[in-house]
Amino acid sequence: MQADDLDQVIAIDARVTGVEKTDYWYEVFHRYGTRGGRQRFCFVAELDGAVEGFVVGEVRDWEFGEPPCGWVFGISVRPEARLGGVATRLLETICGAFRSAGVTKVRTLIARDNHLVLSFFRSQGMMAAPFIPLEIDIA
Ligand SMILES: CC(C)(COP(=O)(O)OP(=O)(O)OC[C@H]1O[C@@H](n2cnc3c(N)ncnc32)[C@H](O)[C@@H]1OP(=O)(O)O)[C@@H](O)C(=O)NCCC(=O)NCCS
């Protein structure tokens, strides 16, 4: 991901999620792009110079008592570019970066009702992990 990809990344994310998060994406780019180092990664897939999709993730060390692993926390493809293998390439790319960073396990978290993303990750071989998410409303 380059700085001049950001407008397109923000637009794809806004279309997919219904929320435009310009500041968030500049912060992500600052932390995962320019200053990503060896543990934080963000990639775009491009066709003829236009952004078709993106993926963001990082290696997290010993979180929840677990050995270092790669976390994918954002993957989206422009609706018109779907079902052409773009997300598959994006996931392969970030997994390659995770491997280079020395980890052999990849995790993600998805909403229970997001069947599209679940179908995608299942197609890539991902299975339910031996964890349960917990939350509490502290407002
Ligand atoms: C999930 C998503 C990233 C998949 O992108 P994509 O480029 O279309 O995926 P691919 O073409 O690489 O598909 C790979 C496999 O995923 C599965 N898959 C993808 N889209 C699917 C669909 N609509 N229905 C069922 N399975 C699907 C298939 O098994 C597919 O393999 P196949 O084409 O051989 O059947 C894309 O649909 C998307 O951006 N969805 C919205 C994401 C989102 O909600 N993001 C917010 C939270 S991060």
The ligand as a Gaussian input file, in Angstrom:
#p B3LYP/6-31G(d) Opt

LIG

0 1
 C      -14.689000     -11.938000       1.116000
 C      -13.993000     -11.194000      -0.050000
 C      -12.729000     -10.502000       0.512000
 C      -13.603000     -12.251000      -1.101000
 O      -12.913000     -11.590000      -2.158000
 P      -12.776000     -12.247000      -3.623000
 O      -11.648000     -11.567000      -4.311000
 O      -14.098000     -12.252000      -4.285000
 O      -12.374000     -13.756000      -3.238000
 P      -11.753000     -14.855000      -4.247000
 O      -12.178000     -14.577000      -5.646000
 O      -10.305000     -14.968000      -3.949000
 O      -12.546000     -16.152000      -3.739000
 C      -11.907000     -17.278000      -3.187000
 C      -12.947000     -18.245000      -2.695000
 O      -13.744000     -17.637000      -1.652000
 C      -15.067000     -18.175000      -1.689000
 N      -16.020000     -17.095000      -1.997000
 C      -15.726000     -15.832000      -2.401000
 N      -16.855000     -15.138000      -2.602000
 C      -17.882000     -15.980000      -2.356000
 C      -19.294000     -15.848000      -2.406000
 N      -19.877000     -14.689000      -2.790000
 N      -20.062000     -16.912000      -2.070000
 C      -19.492000     -18.080000      -1.694000
 N      -18.147000     -18.271000      -1.635000
 C      -17.355000     -17.231000      -1.966000
 C      -15.085000     -19.194000      -2.839000
 O      -14.792000     -20.455000      -2.316000
 C      -13.957000     -18.683000      -3.733000
 O      -13.394000     -19.696000      -4.530000
 P      -14.083000     -20.059000      -5.953000
 O      -14.200000     -18.755000      -6.708000
 O      -13.113000     -21.011000      -6.552000
 O      -15.416000     -20.650000      -5.624000
 C      -14.937000     -10.153000      -0.712000
 O      -16.174000     -10.777000      -1.030000
 C      -15.224000      -8.960000       0.178000
 O      -14.501000      -7.968000       0.163000
 N      -16.282000      -9.060000       0.962000
 C      -16.565000      -8.046000       1.953000
 C      -15.485000      -8.132000       3.035000
 C      -15.897000      -7.520000       4.331000
 O      -17.020000      -7.677000       4.805000
 N      -14.918000      -6.836000       4.931000
 C      -15.168000      -6.202000       6.191000
 C      -14.546000      -6.983000       7.321000
 S      -12.805000      -7.146000       7.138000

